Amino acid sequence: MVMKIRWMAVLICGLVAASAFAQDNRTVGLQVGAFLPTSSAAQDLFGKQWLSVSLTPRPYDLKPGLSYSENLNVLGRDNNGNKVFMLLPTYGARFVMGDINAKGMTPYVAARVGPAYFDYSLTYQGVRHSTKRVGFTGHIEVGAWFNKSFRVYGQYNKMSEFDGVRFDGFEVGVAFALFKF
């Protein structure tokens, strides 16, 4: 079972990478933010603020209007013997409200859903849970580009509940282009 889950995670990463590389004139960016879980159980187990890191492939020249959008988010936390790792590839739509090539701010909204891989060991309500699971995730994101290479964002993440713990939460951060191909 563990091997199946690992292969599924590798397959999901491959699909995200393939969708990025299958299109010409793409940028791959790094997104770094603070994840703030909304569940009191998750806050008690892992703390109220976590580091979030994502890869964000996108077209270099975003056009105004509706377009396809993907994201690969990785969340992890280790706190007082409780550990969690989440791999969250999401796919959906983005609506850009202006020309990204224009000076100033270009706002956007995005909605994405996808599978989620959870690997955790935690003690909740006196019971130790240690498992790997596949669930679902989705998020709504709002943000703004300040040029083709830098943006700020905020999003709300909804995730599957396992063993009485929800990993939903808010995330705020910045993203910047790493390279163009």
C-alpha positions in Angstrom: 0.0 0.0 0.0 2.8 2.4 0.9 4.4 1.8 -2.6 1.1 2.5 -4.3 0.7 5.8 -2.5 4.3 6.8 -3.3 3.8 5.9 -7.0 0.6 8.0 -7.0 2.5 11.0 -5.6 5.2 10.6 -8.2 2.5 10.3 -10.9 0.8 13.4 -9.7 4.1 15.4 -9.7 4.8 14.1 -13.2 1.4 15.3 -14.4 1.9 18.8 -13.0 5.4 18.9 -14.6 4.1 17.6 -17.9 1.3 20.1 -18.1 3.9 22.9 -17.5 6.4 21.6 -20.0 3.8 20.7 -22.7 3.2 24.4 -23.5 5.6 26.9 -25.1 6.7 30.2 -23.5 6.1 29.2 -19.9 7.4 30.5 -16.6 7.9 28.4 -13.5 7.7 30.3 -10.3 8.3 29.7 -6.6 5.5 30.6 -4.2 6.4 31.0 -0.5 3.9 31.8 2.2 2.5 31.4 5.6 -0.2 28.8 6.1 -2.6 29.5 9.0 -4.7 26.4 9.9 -8.3 27.2 10.9 -8.9 24.0 12.8 -8.2 24.3 16.5 -7.0 20.6 16.5 -4.4 21.3 13.7 -3.3 24.5 15.6 -2.9 22.6 18.9 -1.0 19.7 17.2 1.2 21.7 14.8 1.2 25.4 15.7 -0.7 28.3 14.3 1.6 29.2 11.4 3.4 26.9 9.0 5.7 27.5 6.0 4.2 26.8 2.6 6.2 26.3 -0.6 4.7 25.8 -4.1 5.7 25.6 -7.7 3.5 27.6 -10.0 3.9 27.0 -13.8 2.1 29.6 -16.0 2.2 31.2 -19.4 4.8 34.0 -19.5 2.3 36.4 -21.1 -1.0 36.0 -19.3 -3.8 37.5 -21.2 -6.8 39.2 -19.6 -9.7 36.9 -18.9 -10.2 33.2 -18.1 -7.4 30.6 -18.5 -6.2 27.2 -17.2 -4.2 27.2 -14.0 -2.2 24.7 -12.0 -0.3 24.7 -8.7 1.8 22.2 -6.8 1.8 23.0 -3.1 3.9 21.3 -0.4 3.1 21.7 3.3 4.9 20.1 6.2 5.2 20.5 9.9 6.9 18.8 12.8 5.9 19.9 16.3 6.3 18.1 19.6 6.4 14.6 18.0 3.5 15.3 15.7 4.5 15.3 12.0 2.6 16.0 8.8 3.5 16.2 5.1 1.0 17.2 2.4 1.4 17.1 -1.4 -1.3 19.2 -3.0 -1.4 19.4 -6.8 -4.4 21.4 -8.0 -5.9 22.3 -11.3 -8.5 24.9 -12.2 -9.2 28.3 -13.7 -7.7 31.7 -13.3 -9.4 35.0 -14.2 -6.9 37.9 -14.8 -8.5 41.4 -14.6 -6.2 43.4 -16.8 -3.0 43.3 -18.8 -0.1 41.8 -17.0 2.3 43.8 -19.2 0.8 47.1 -18.0 2.5 49.1 -15.3 1.0 48.9 -11.9 -1.1 46.2 -10.3 -3.0 43.4 -12.2 -5.5 41.6 -10.0 -6.7 38.0 -10.5 -8.8 35.3 -8.9 -8.3 31.5 -9.2 -10.2 28.4 -8.1 -8.5 25.0 -8.2 -9.2 21.4 -7.0 -7.2 18.2 -7.0 -6.1 15.1 -5.1 -4.1 15.4 -1.9 -1.5 13.1 -0.4 -1.3 13.2 3.4 1.5 11.5 5.4 1.1 12.1 9.2 1.9 10.8 12.6 0.1 12.6 15.4 -1.5 12.0 18.8 -5.0 13.4 18.9 -7.4 12.9 21.9 -5.0 10.4 23.4 -4.8 8.2 20.4 -1.7 7.9 18.1 -2.5 8.0 14.4 0.3 7.2 11.9 -0.8 6.8 8.3 -0.6 7.8 4.7 -3.8 8.8 2.9 -5.1 10.2 -0.3 -7.9 12.8 -0.1 -9.0 15.9 -1.9 -8.2 19.6 -1.7 -9.5 22.8 -3.2 -8.8 26.5 -2.9 -9.9 29.9 -3.8 -7.1 32.4 -4.4 -7.0 36.2 -4.9 -3.9 38.2 -5.7 -2.2 40.7 -7.8 0.8 40.7 -10.2 3.1 43.7 -10.0 5.0 42.8 -13.1 5.5 39.5 -15.0 7.8 38.2 -12.3 6.3 39.1 -8.9 2.9 38.7 -7.3 1.2 38.6 -3.9 -1.7 36.3 -3.0 -4.1 35.1 -0.4 -6.1 31.9 -0.5 -8.3 29.6 1.5 -7.6 25.9 1.4 -10.2 23.2 2.0 -9.0 19.7 2.6 -10.2 16.2 3.5 -10.6 15.4 7.2 -8.7 12.4 8.7 -8.8 11.0 12.2 -10.8 14.0 13.5 -8.3 16.6 12.3 -9.0 19.1 9.5 -6.1 20.7 7.7 -8.1 23.6 6.2 -6.6 27.0 6.4 -5.7 30.4 5.0 -2.4 31.1 3.2 -0.8 34.4 2.4 2.5 34.9 0.5 4.5 36.0 -2.4 5.5 34.4 -5.7 8.3 35.1 -8.2 9.4 33.7 -11.5 12.4 31.3 -11.3 12.9 30.7 -15.0 11.3 31.0 -18.4 11.4 28.3 -21.1 
